[in-house]
Structures are given as structure tokens and as C-alpha cells.
Amino acid sequence: MYPETYTGAPDWKLFDFSDIGPDGGYALKRFERKGVLLPRAAYSSYISITADCVAGGTNNAYCAQQPDRTLNLDGSICPADFVQKSYDRCCDPQNPTDCVYPYSFTPPPTMDPNQTPAPTPLDPEVLSNGGFEEGDLCPWEGSWNVGFALDESTVIEGSAAARITGRTATWQGLGQQVFGKLQPDVPYDFQGYIYILASGTFRTDATIQATYDTSTESCTRQNSYHTIYSSSSVTGQQWHTMSGSFTFLSSSLDASCTLVGLRFYIQSPNFTYDFVIDGLSLYKSSTSA
């Protein structure tokens, strides 16, 4: 529903057919040819067309004079050797994918309407900004309000890493959501680096937390945990390489529940130390189909 008040910029803007939108094209989409403008609308749309002629026929619903039936008003719409296939599309009959869109002020379709779009392949890298080189920590998040920030002094790759500070519980660490990115029953290669800011030998875990929909009676389990990497021989005050292979097995999930979330995170049962993380990657294995 269009607003009726407060229509001046910057509150609201009611576009008309001469306004240019932010993408450089017309703000209101249309079909236009030879001075005839037909608006396009996706919701509650209708078109009223008025003919400039003498009314006649039943209820004066038609023009009294009919145009010459042999007159082809669109005879010149298509370039030479092209055939008109739809209202605003002309294609080469020798190469049906070679099409032009004369008199069209809207972007041409990228595929034939009768074709089914191919699925978008998943990125083989599951973790976003794993090297912390994008100038911020998005989409990483601290577990249970633990402190975390970019660290440009303790780095093993690139120019930045992530420092986790103020840990008071074992589950506090760094993680990100990977639901819709991590595929089940597909092998992945895991790698990353951790620098523990304390002396001694410690344990470090990289884990996938699966979250289930508990709104149904059949599901009584909220989470399950799937180990990607675990080591109890991580020496402090130096970089430790984490690496290994991981397959998120569908058979390890609770069959009575619906999966609604996946979260990758790094933590440790030793909650008294802070640590730095760098170069994290969970990449689809080259042996995967």
C-alpha cells in the first residue's frame, strides 16, 4: 500500500515513470514500445488501455473502424535475420540462445522461462573469514559473551588473527554458524592454528554443534556434538597446528528430530587461559565427488 502522507524525501518517495532508480534504470519497471507504455506490477496489478478512435460496436466497447488486418505494426521490431519470440524478445533461429530485447527498459531475463534454474553449488570452504583478514571478525561470534578482538601482533598467517580473552568457563571460545554450508556425508579437510597465552600443555577442541527442533513430541534432544579435531598435547606460548579430516555423518544425527542449526566452534576444557586463533579452514576434500 502506498503512503499518502510524509512522501517527501527522505521519509518516503513516490516514484513516477520518469524517475531514475538507484541502479541507473527507471525506478518503475515497464514495457515500452513506440510511445506505448505498459507498467509492470507484481501485486494488485491492472492495466487500463484507452484507444484513440470513434467508439462503436456492442456497448461502444470497440473502435468503429478496424485497422488493416495485413498491417504489421511490429514489422521492424527485430533486427535482420531475427524472429520475434515474445513481446520484447527477438532470437536468431539458427542460434536460439542469441536473443535481443528491443524497446525494453528492464533487464533481459537470464534464461528461458520454461527452463529450471541449475542449483547454486555450495562453496567448498565452509568457514567464512577464517584468516580474519577482512578487517573485522564477522561472522565470528564469542561463546557466552567471552571477549574477542582482532590481533595484529600475534599472527602466523596474513596480517591479523583473533584473540579470545576473559575465559571463565570451558565452553567459552569462538564460533560461527555453518548451517546450509556444511554438507553431510562429505569429507572435509580441517586446518587452523592456535596460540595459547599461557605456559604448559593444554587441550583444544574444534567441534560442530547440531541443534534440533524440540517443538515436536518425537524430539527430546536439543543438541548433539561432533568432534572435528581434538588434541591434549598443545604446548603454550607457541603456535600449534590443528589439522585432520572430518565427515559430518548423517547417521550420527538424531533421526527422531529435525536439524535446524549447525555451529562450528573452538574451545577447551582448560578454561583458565586465553588464546589466539588464525588460519582456520574447513574445506571440501579433493577426494569428494
N, C-alpha and C positions, 0 to 999 in steps of 0.2 A: 504494500500500500504506500503510495507516495505521500510525503509530508505536505501539509497545507500551510504551515507556518514555519518560521525560522529557516527560510530557504536560502538565505544569503550566505556566502562563504564567510567563515569556514564551517558554519553549522551544517548546512545542507546545500546541495547543488542540484537543481532540477535541470537536466540537460535537454537541449533541443537538437534537431537534426543537423545543425551547423556547428555544434561544439566538437572540439577535438579532445579525445581522451588521453590518459597518461601514457598509453602505448604508441601515440602518434597517429592512430587511426581515428575514425569517427567514434564518439562516445556511445551513440546509439546504433546498434547493428541494423543493417538494412540490405535489401536488394534494390539495385537501381540500374535502370537502363533507359536511354533515350528520353530522359526527363520524367520517367515514371518511377516514383519512389514507393517501395513497399517495405514498411517497417517489419522487423523481426522481434518477436517476444516469446519467451518460454512459458509465461504464466498468464492466464486470463487474457489471451490474445484474441483479437478480432480485427478484421480489415473491412473498411467501408470504401468502395470504389464508386466514384461518380463519373458518368460518361457525359461528354460534351456533345449532345446530339438532341434531336427532337424526339420526345418520348412517344411511344406507341405500343401496340400490342396489348395483351391482356393486362389490366391494371396499370397500364403505362410502365411496365417493368422492363421494356426493351426499347432499343433505338428503332425509330420508324424506318430508317434506311439501313440496310445491311451493307457492310463493306464488300468489296470484290473478293470472292472466296479464293481466287487464284493469287491474290496479293500476299506475298510473303514478307511480312514486316521485319522478320529477323533474318532475312536472306544474307546479310553481311555481317552477322554477329561472329561467325567463326572464320579464322584465317583459312587461306587456301589449303586444300587437302585435309582439313579437319572437319569432323562431323559433330553436330550438336547432340550431346548425350543426355543433358538435363537442362534445367532453366538457365544455369550460368556456367555450364561446363562443356568444352569442346575437346574432343580427343582424336588422335591420329588413328585411323582404322588399322594401319599397319603396325602400330605400337600402342595398344590401348592404355598403357600406363603414362603415355606422354599426353598430358592434358593442359589446357589453358583455361583461364577464368575471365573472359572479357566482361567489362562493365561491373565487376564485383569489387566492392569496397570492404569485404570481410575476408579474413584469411581463408585460403582454399583448404578443403579437407585433406588430411594426410593419407587417407586410404579410402577405398571404395566402401560405401555404407553397408554393402552386403558382406563384407569381409569381417571375420572375427579377429580382433587385435591379438597379436602374439603376447604371451605373458612377459612381464619385465623380469629379466634374470636378476637373481639376488647377487649383491656384491659378495665376492668370495671372502672379503675381510669383514669380520663380524664386529670388531671393536672400532668405534669412531674416535678420532683424535688420540690414538693410543700412544703417540710420541709426544703429546702435549706441545705441539709446535704451532698451533693455530692462534696463539695469543691469549687464550683463555682455557678454562677447564671444561667447557661444555662438550659433550653431555654428561660428564662425570659428576657424581654426587657423593658426598660423605655419608657414611653409615652412622645413623643415630647421632647426628649433629656433631660429629667429630670435625676438627679443624683441618682444612686442606687449602693449599695455595700453590701457585706456580713457583718453582725453584729454579733459578738460573745459575746457581753456584755449584750445586751437586748434580752433575749431569754426565751421562755416559754416551748419549746419542743426541745430535742436534744441539739446540740452544736452551732447552727447558725440560724440566721434569715436574712431577707432582709430589709435594711434601705433605704428609699426613701427621698432624700434631695433636697433642692433648688427649691421647687414647687412655681411657679408664676402664674399658671392657674389651673382651676378646673379639666381639663381633664388629668392633669399630674399624673401618677401613675405607676403601674407595671402590665404587662400583658404577655400573651403567646398565640401562635396560637394553636387552637384546631380543626381545620377543618379536617375531616376524623376520629376524635376521639369521638366527641360528637354526639350521635345518637338522631334523632328527635323522639318525642312522647314516650320517655323512661324516667321514673322518676329517678332522681339522688338525693343524699344527699350531701349537701354542708356544709363544716365546715372550719373555719380558725380563726386566732387571729390577732388583730390589736392593736398596742400601739401608741397612738397619743402623739407626743412630744410637747405638749402644754397644758395649763390649760383651762378648760371649757368643754362645751358639744358640740359635733360636729356630723355631718352626714357622713356616709360611705356607698358606693355602690359597689356591685360586679355585673358585667354586662357581657353579651355576645353581641359583636358587629358582626352582619351579614353583609357581603359585597356582592354586586351583580354585575353581568356583565352588564355594561351600554353601551356596544358596539352595542346592538340591539335597534331598534326603540321602541320596546314594553316596554323596561325597562328604566324608567326615575328616578329611585331611587337608590342611591349609597349604602346606609346603612340603617339598622334598628337595634334597640337596645332592648334587652330582659333582664329584671332585674332578677338576681339570689337572691340577698339579698340587703336590704336597711334598715338602722336604723338612726334615728335622735337623738338618746339618747346615743351616745358613749362618755363616760367620759374620758378626757385626763389624762395622766400620770399614766395610769394603763392598764392592759391587758383587752381587750373586746373580748368576744367570739361571732363569727359570725356563725350562723347555720340555716339550713332550708332545705326545699325540693324544687326541681326545675325540671320542664319538659319543654324541648325546643319544643314547639308545631309547627308542620309543618304548621298548619293553620294560624300561626302568621307571616309567611313569605310572601313576595310579590309574588303572583302567576304569575305575568307577567314577572318576572326576573329569571335568573339562579343564584343560590347561588354559589359563588366562594371562600368564605373565612369566617372563624369564629375565633373570638379572645376573650379570657377571659381577663378581666382587673378589677382592683380595683382603685377607685378614690374617690373624694369628692368635693361637691360644695364649701366647705371651703378650699380655696387654699393657705391660709397663713401658714399652719402648715406642718411639716414633720411627717412621721410615720414609724413604723416598722411592718412588716408582718411575720407571722410564721404559720406553720402547716396547709397550705392550702390543701383542698381535695374536689374534685367533683367526687363522687363515685357512680357507678350504684347501685340503691337501691336494697335491698334484696327482695323487693316485685316485682321487674321486672321479666318478663318471661325469 
